[in-house]
Amino acid sequence: MVEQVPLHVVGASGDADAIVRRCAAAGWAAHRGFALLEPAWDLAERHLVCHGQVNDDHTASQAVLAAARGAGIVAVATGALALSLAADLRRVGPLGLTPGKAEAADGLDLDAEQRALLGRLAAGSTIAAAAEAEFVSLRTANRRIAAARQSLGVKTTREAVMIYIKHARD
């Protein structure tokens, strides 16, 4: 069985730190930044996970190149750059896989509760109705949706739902 390489694009450094810790616990070596000076092209056996902030196209291309060489990626990016980076990384492998984490994601680093709420909103429910259907309080639903917006790098719930719908179709 081929081991899946962790590939993540998240909106906050706290989320990235949590993923890097899970990777380290599973035996991956953390490397800050995406520039790799290793002479060997194939880095898969090294179990290296590169992490850091992606603020420009150059850093994004370094992250994609590191992923192509077999390194794991945990990138902090927002907005259009995050969407572009996620699309490029999806060409290398599936996004959202973390060592020790059972389920695969569709390129969005959202937990099951966030996905369930966004799915209900996408189907036309209000936040209150979605919260009731998922057996959580309105306050908890609002917190989970806010965390999903932050993870997706958007400001409005509508934008988060639109991104969720787009990725659910892909």
Secondary structure, DSSP 8 states (H G I E B T S, - for coil): ------EEEESSHHHHHHHHHHHHHTT-EEEESS----SSS--GGGTEEEEEE--SHHHHHHHHHHHHTT-EEEEE--HHHHHHHHHHHHTTS-TT--TT--S--SS----HHHHHHHHHHHTT--HHHHHHHTT--HHHHHHHHHHHHHHHT-SSHHHHHHHHHHHHH-
